[in-house]
Every structure is written in structure tokens, then in C-alpha cells.
Amino acid sequence: MSDHAARQRVIAAWDEAADHLEGFGAEGDFARQHLLNPTIFTLAGSLAGKRVLDAGCGEGYLSRMLARRGAHVTGVEPAARLYALCAAHERREPLGVTYHQGDLVELTLPPQSFDLVIANMVLMDIPDYHGAVRALCAVMRPGGDLIITLLHPCFEQSGAQWPAQRAVETREYLAEFERPQTFATLFHRPLSAYINLLLECGLALRRVVEPRLPDGVTLDGNDRDAHVPSFIALHAEKLATP
Ligand SMILES: C[S@@+](CC[C@H](N)C(=O)[O-])C[C@H]1O[C@@H](n2cnc3c(N)ncnc32)[C@H](O)[C@@H]1O
């Protein structure tokens, strides 16, 4: 299967999962509320007046949170039903977010037009992640920031096993491979593949966060993320002179 066909297959699967994402609250699901959003907003710092790209924005909850904090937000989402949810939300409650339906690998936004690019739980869904990251770098201004969050490639086992095992199993880490997940499919790569790609694109790594559940917060008693992180965030800066 060509890379383009593989991307279309994943995008079609996310289109079918639109009902699930539509069920998100204003700040996303439990993991987003307690792990991903606090990490992203801490890393992003002040948002007022910043031009921000929410790359692979899903149903758009993060775009809306960013806009409410004063950012000028563009959301890009390829799946038609998810894009339609974003657009409908913007019509119901205008926040000034501009949405485009598109594939990150074929991004057509103007070069160097964003102060901050966020890819929240997206890159492990894209077979050609090199192409996607290069396209994101092209639209960042020199000195701009990139924040990516990923399912932590070291600890991808679902949290459902945690209460019984109190451990996370990893059997194959070093290889790059595809495996099904609850929605669509996951492209596993070792962490070094992502970090080295950022460095090859002329970015400087500024911070790595492995989000931890706050004390006393669990998902129905499951405290896996107080012990082993499900997610990792990488914050990088595009050097003015690479
Ligand atoms: C796990 S969801 C995350 C959505 C959103 N960022 C969030 O956190 O709610 C993955 C998203 O990546 C999008 N996606 C998959 N392939 C893509 C591609 N080639 N370009 C842009 N987005 C893509 C999917 O359509 C889906 O919305």
C-alpha cells in the first residue's frame, strides 16, 4: 500500500470514530483534562496574540481552549466528519478559529506563519511522520515553538491491564510497526526516531514532559498514570539559524 493510501485509510478510520470524539467535553476526555492539557498549556506559556496551529485537531476542543486564552488559532483536520464538527461548533459559538480540512503531509498553509504549532496525539497516527513534521516545521516562524504529544512509545500497553498487573509490558520497542488501537491504528516508533527527526529539522529540544496524574486523581480508581506515563510531550524551538 502506498503511503498516501495508508494515510487515507487512517483518516477514514478516524472519520468513523467521530461519534467518540464528539462525546468529548469542553476540555476533552479524562487523559486530556488531567494529563495532556496541563502539559500543553504549561509548555505553551502566554497565548495572547500568538498565531497557533492545532495540527490534526480532531473535533477541535483544543483549538477552542487556545482561542479562549487569546490565541489566533488555525485548526487542520483531514477527516470530513471531524472537520464538520469543528465548523459547526465555530458557527454555534464563534471564537475566531479558522479550520481547514487537510492532511498534514500535504499542508498548504503559508510558510513561517505560526508562532506555535501543536500536534496533540497525532503523529503516531501518520505513517509518513517525517513528511508531517517537515511540513509543520515549514509553517513555523524562526524562533517559534513546536509541542507534540504522543502515546508514550515505551509504555503503549493500554491502562486497562494496570489494576490487575500493576505493571506495563513492552515486548517490541526498537522496531517500527503498525498495530490496531481502539480507534484507527497506531504506528509505533522508538522515541529516538521522533527526537532525532526534530533535531534533523533544525529544531532544538527545550523540554520533555512525561505527565503524571495529580495526587488523588484517578480514572475510576485506575492510577496507572501516577506510576507509568501513558503519554510524553516534546517541546522544541525552531532555531533562527539552524
Ligand atoms: C487521537 S486523534 C487526536 C485529535 C485531537 N488532536 C485531540 O487531541 O483530540 C488523531 C487525529 O489525527 C488526525 N489525523 C490522522 N492522520 C492525519 C494526517 N495525515 N494529517 C492530519 N491529521 C491526521 C485524525 O483524523 C484525528 O483527528
The ligand as an SDF file (V2000), in Angstrom:
LIG
                    3D

 27 29  0  0  0  0  0  0  0  0999 V2000
   -6.0730   10.7550   18.5160 C   0  0  0  0  0  0  0  0  0  0  0  0
   -6.8950   11.8400   17.4100 S   0  0  0  0  0  0  0  0  0  0  0  0
   -6.4310   13.3910   18.1730 C   0  0  0  0  0  0  0  0  0  0  0  0
   -7.2970   14.5370   17.7740 C   0  0  0  0  0  0  0  0  0  0  0  0
   -7.0450   15.8300   18.5490 C   0  0  0  0  0  0  0  0  0  0  0  0
   -5.7200   16.3520   18.3160 N   0  0  0  0  0  0  0  0  0  0  0  0
   -7.2840   15.6170   20.0180 C   0  0  0  0  0  0  0  0  0  0  0  0
   -6.3200   15.5240   20.7790 O   0  0  0  0  0  0  0  0  0  0  0  0
   -8.4520   15.4760   20.3920 O   0  0  0  0  0  0  0  0  0  0  0  0
   -5.8540   11.7770   15.9650 C   0  0  0  0  0  0  0  0  0  0  0  0
   -6.2370   12.7880   14.9160 C   0  0  0  0  0  0  0  0  0  0  0  0
   -5.2290   12.8000   13.8940 O   0  0  0  0  0  0  0  0  0  0  0  0
   -5.8940   13.0070   12.6690 C   0  0  0  0  0  0  0  0  0  0  0  0
   -5.0390   12.5680   11.5640 N   0  0  0  0  0  0  0  0  0  0  0  0
   -4.7820   11.3230   11.1370 C   0  0  0  0  0  0  0  0  0  0  0  0
   -3.9850   11.3510   10.0410 N   0  0  0  0  0  0  0  0  0  0  0  0
   -3.7350   12.6510    9.7840 C   0  0  0  0  0  0  0  0  0  0  0  0
   -2.9960   13.3340    8.7770 C   0  0  0  0  0  0  0  0  0  0  0  0
   -2.3460   12.6560    7.8090 N   0  0  0  0  0  0  0  0  0  0  0  0
   -2.9690   14.6860    8.7980 N   0  0  0  0  0  0  0  0  0  0  0  0
   -3.6280   15.3640    9.7790 C   0  0  0  0  0  0  0  0  0  0  0  0
   -4.3260   14.7700   10.7720 N   0  0  0  0  0  0  0  0  0  0  0  0
   -4.3910   13.4330   10.7700 C   0  0  0  0  0  0  0  0  0  0  0  0
   -7.1600   12.1820   12.8210 C   0  0  0  0  0  0  0  0  0  0  0  0
   -8.1290   12.4880   11.8500 O   0  0  0  0  0  0  0  0  0  0  0  0
   -7.5540   12.5260   14.2450 C   0  0  0  0  0  0  0  0  0  0  0  0
   -8.3520   13.6720   14.3090 O   0  0  0  0  0  0  0  0  0  0  0  0
  1  2  1  0
  2  3  1  0
  2 10  1  0
  3  4  1  0
  4  5  1  0
  5  6  1  0
  5  7  1  0
  7  8  2  0
  7  9  1  0
 10 11  1  0
 11 12  1  0
 11 26  1  0
 12 13  1  0
 13 14  1  0
 13 24  1  0
 14 15  1  0
 14 23  1  0
 15 16  2  0
 16 17  1  0
 17 18  1  0
 17 23  2  0
 18 19  1  0
 18 20  2  0
 20 21  1  0
 21 22  2  0
 22 23  1  0
 24 25  1  0
 24 26  1  0
 26 27  1  0
M  CHG  2   2   1   9  -1
M  END
$$$$
